[in-house]
Structures are given as C-alpha cells and as structure tokens.
Amino acid sequence: MAAIVIAEFMDEDAIARILAGHDVLYDAALVERRADLAAALHEARALIVRNRTEVDADLLAQAPHLKAVGRLGVGLDNIDLAACKARGIAVYPATGANDAAVVEYVVGAMLTLLRGVFAATDAVLAGTWPRTRLMGREAGGKVLGLVGFGGIGRKTAAACAALGMEICAHDPHAPVGDQPWGKVTSLSLDALLDRSDVVSLHVPLTEETRNVIGREAIARMKRGAILINAARGGVLDEPAVADALRAGALGGAALDVFEREPLSKERAQVFAGCPNLILTPHIAGVTVEANARVSALVAEKIRDHLAGGR
C-alpha cells in the first residue's frame, strides 16, 4: 500500500522529482471514488488533495496511520481541521503559491466586464460594426472594493492601484495599522458596497462569511457595479446575483467558485439568460506556472514532514 496518496490532479514533475523514494499512489480520479480512496488510505501516512476531496472525520477514520494532509491550494473548508488536530495530523496549504494567478484572473475579469467588447467577434464578422453599443468603461478612476484583505487581496490592490483605481477594503481581521494597508481605505462592509464600482471577494468560507453577499448586500451596490468571486463558493447568494444581472442592477459578474462543485447542468440554469456574466470552473488559481509552484510547495512540505519522523 502507498505511503502517500494523491487524490486530485497535481504536477507530475513535482511528484517524480520531490517525492522520489516514496511509495506514491497518484490517481487524479480518486476524488470521484470515495470507497477506493478510503481503501487506499488504510496504510497511508500522507494525503494530498485539492478542494473537492472531503477530508472529514469518516475519511480520517479509514486512515489510522495518517500524519499529514497537503492541500493544493489555500482554502481549507473541505478539511475537518478539528478532527485533524485531535489526531495530531498536520495540514499544509500552499499559501502564496497561486496568488499571482488569482490576481491576474481578477484583474482580467474586471477589465473584460468593464469594457464589455470582447464578445463582439460574431457581430464584426456579420458586418454590423456595433461601435456605439460597445462603448465600455475604463478601470482608471473607479473604486475597487475588496471584501477580505489578506495576501491575495493585498496583491490585487497593488495591481489595481497601478491602473489608477482607488482601493478600499473591508476586513475586521486585518489590523488597519498594518503596513500593507498603505493608501487603501478601511471601510465597513455596507460603506464599501455603497461606494465601490467593482467588488471582489477574498475571504474563506466560514459561518461568518457564508452568503456575506446576499440580496440585501447586492441591493446596496451601485447600479452597474461589477462583482467578482474567485474566493470560495458559498460566500455569495448565486440566485441573487443572477436576478440582479437580469434586472440590470449589476453591470456584470465573474464567478469562478460555486456553492456546490462541480456546477451541474441543472444548477447552472439559475444563470440562464444573464448578461455580462463570466462563469469559470474553479480555475482562477490554476495556471501552468501556479500548478507547478503549488505542487512543488506541498510536495516539499509532505516530504519534509515524513522525513522528520512525525
């Protein structure tokens, strides 16, 4: 039986290079086969997952020798941290390794939605030349509101400030005296929603943040504002976003994460007919480069933990 089980996709070069010498079971489809995963963990000392594998008390009970869990990403809501702590199982997220990819996704989505011209190919090919209809907006001079001001939020702030945007943020857990705030204005959530032309979410999924952007919050936003969620599913009310887009209250939205993933064809129908909407499959933090960095970082942490005899 394998000492290290990898249940979701990972950079294979990192596995071969960093975990050489360990008995590794790498099966990116194990996440789909819960019984097989549980069986594979009977002798395992380490488990590596992304966001889809539910590392709950039931799964941990099938892994009596488990010493460490590596998370190929930063969100930990799919891992029972209390159960891991009770068992003395270390949990290693890939903090910081995919920040650049998420920041580029947020900035790219924001610019695409503000400008609103990049779906014009068919119209141009048809000879309609819709210049006046496609007169979009610039980012410069707009207000970006960040809900959450951790590592990714702060890097997003720096990137958008370079575009000439005014930045504000809401984060009760980030002391305002911290140096990274700089020229970023700290606001209450209500004040941020009132003021922002673009709202980007950068919070983990907790009981405190679940549906933090619901119907009342969306109603506070400026008419025509842009909403971006590349953080966690469940922190906003998806039907409320869809309704606001159809009503023209929101000027656009980009959603990379969803309350239930993968997003089924049936559940996706809530977004049918929504204008100026970008939907992507939890891919903001996954580029070729980010996947290599995340995989290497987690592999190194798992290797070092096992080498330490812990």
N, C-alpha and C positions, 0 to 999 in steps of 0.2 A: 504493500500500500504506500501511496505517496506521502512524503513529509510536508510538501507544500501543494495546496490545491488552489488553482486559479479558475474562477467560475465565470468570468466575463472577459471580453477582449482586452488584450494587453500587447504592448510592443514586443514582438518575438525576439528581437535582438537583445533587449534588456533581460529577458528570461535566460537566453543562452549565455550571455556574457556575465551577468551578475549572479545568477543563481546556479551557475555551473558547479557540479559536485553535489547538488541536492537532488533528491528524487522528487521530480515535479510532475504533477498532473495538470496539464493546461487544456481545458476544454471550454471554449467561449460560450458553448450552448448549455453548459451545466445549469446556468440560471433558469433555464426552461424546464429542467428535470429535477425537481426538488428531491425525490426519493433517491436518485442517483447521487446527487450532491451530498445528501446525508450519509449515504453509504461510503462515499469517498472520504468523508471526514473522520471515520472511525479511528484511524491511526495518525491523522494529520496533526502536525504541530503548528502550521500556519495556513491561513486562508486569505486569498486576495480577491476583492470584489470591486464592482463599480456601485452604481446607485440602485440597481434592480434586485440584487440579491438581498432578501430579508434575513439578516443575521439576528434572529430573535432567540428567545430562551429555548424554544423547541429545537431549533437547529443546533444551538450550542450544546444541548444535552446529548446530541449524537456525536459530539467531538470531545471526548474526555481528555485527550492529550493536547488540546489546542492551547497555544501560548501567545499567538499574535494574530491580529486581523489587519490587513493592509487595505486601505480604501483608495482606489484610483480616482481621486477627486477630493473635494473638501467637505461636502455635505455628509452629515452622519445620522440623518433621521432614519435611515434603513438599518442602523446597527443599534442593538439594545446595549447602550453604554453601561447602564446599571448592572445588567447581567454579566457583562464582560468584567467590570470592576470587581464584582463579587467573586468571580472565578480567578481573578488575577491575570486576565487576558489583556495584553496591551493592544491599543488601537492606534494605527498610524495612518492619518490622512496625508494627502500630497499637497500640503499647504504651500501656496505660492507658485506651484509648478505650472498651473494653467491660467494664471492671472492675465497674461498678455493676450491669450486667445479670447477670453471673455470680454476684455476691454475692447478689443478690435470688433467683436461681434456687436457690442452695444453701440459703439460709435458708427459702425457701418449701417446697422438697422435704423438708428436715429436719422442719419443723413438720407437714407433711402426714403424713409417715411416723410420727412420734412420736404424733400424736393419733389417726390411723387412722380418722377418722369420715367423711371426705368422699366415700366411695363408698356412702353409706347411702341415697341418694335412692330407689332402687327398693324397698328394704325398708320405708321410711317410707310410700311410696305404696301398698304392699301391706298396710299396717296392722299390721305386725309389731312396730313400736316397740322396737327392739333396744338399749335404753339400757345395760343392764349389759354386754352383749357388746362395746359400742363405747366402753368406758371406757379412754381412751388415757393418754398420758404428757405431762407438761409439759417444756419446754426448761429452765426455770429450775432451777438446782442440778445440772444434768447437766454432764458433761465432754465438751468438744469437742476432738478431736484432729485437728490439721491436718498432713497429710503434704506438706511444702513450705510455706515461709513467705516467699514473695515478695509482690509488690504485691497480688494478689487474695487470697492467704491472709491478709495483714495486715488488709485491709478486711473480710474475713469474720470475723476475730477480733473486730474492733471492733463489728460488728453483733451478733454472738452474745453478747459480753460485756454489751451493753445489755439482753439478755434474761435476764441473771442466770446465764449459763453460766460455768463455769471453763474456761479455754483452755490447752491445751498444744500444742506443735508439735515436729516433727522436721524439721530442715533443716541438714545439715552444711555447706552453702554460705552460710548466713546467720550472720555473727558474732553471738554471744549478747550482746555488749556494745552492739549497735545499739539506738538509742533505741526503734524500733518494737516491740521485744520487751515493754517495759513489764512488766505483770503476767503475761505469757504465759510458761509454764514450758517450758523446753527439755528434751526427753526423747529417749532413744534410740528407734528405731522399735519395738522389742519392748516397751519400757515404755509407750509411747504406746498401742499396741494393747491391752495389758493393762488400761489404766486408762480408756479412752475409752468413753462411751456412744454417741457419734457420731464417725465418722471420715470426713473429707472430703479428697479428693486434690487437690493443687495443684502438680503437678510436670510438667515437659515430658517427652516420650518420648525417652529416651536408652538406651544399653546399660545404664547403671547403674539406670535406673528401670523397665525392661521387666519386667512381671509382678512388680513390687515387692510387690504384694498378691496373693499366691498362696495355695495351700491351707494352708500352714503359718502364714502371717500371719493368715488368716481364722480358723484354729483357735485362735489366741491371743486373739482378740477376745472381749469379754464376750458371753455368751449374750443374745440380744435386741438387740445393738447395731445401729446404723444405719450403712450405708456409702453414700457419695455420690461419684460420679466425674463431674465436669464439666470435667476437665482434658484428658487425651488418651487415646484408645483405645490399648490395649496395655500400660498400666501396671498393669492387674489381670487376673487369670485369670477370664474370663467364665463358663466351665463351673463353676469352683469357687464363684463367687458364687451361681449357680443352685442348685447342690447344697446349699449352706448355707441358702438360703432355704427350700427344700423340707423340709429336716431341722429347721427351726425354730432353727438355731444363730444365724442373723442375723434380727433383727427387722424388717428392711426394707432396701431398696436403691433408689437412684435413679441410673440410668446415662444420661448424655447423649452419651457418646462410646464408640466401639467399635473393636476391633482392625482390622476391615475395614468401610469405609463406602462407600456406603450399606449398612446391615444388610439382607441379603437375607432373604426369607421363610424360606428353608431354614435359614440360620444362626440366625435368630431362634427357631427351635424349641428351642434349648438352654434358653430361658427359659419354655417352655410349662409351665403349672401352678404357677408360682412365686407365692406370696402376697406381698402388701405390696411390690409392685415397680412402680417408675415407669421407663418407657423413653421417651426423647425423642430426636429426630433431630438431634443436634449443634446445638442451638438455644439453649443457656444464655446465650451471649454475644450473641445476635441479637434485639434488640428494635427497634422503630421508631426509638427515640432512639439506641440504640447503633449501629445500622446507619448512621445519618446521621453520627454522630461518627467512626466508623471510616473510612467512605468519604471524609469531608472530610479527615481527617488524612493518609490515604495519598495522596489526590489532590494535596494540598499538597506533600507530600514529593517525589512524582514530578515535579510541575510545577517545583518549585524546583531539583531535580537537573538536569533537562533545560535549564532556563534558565541554569544555571551552566556550560553547555557541557561538562559531564562525561560 
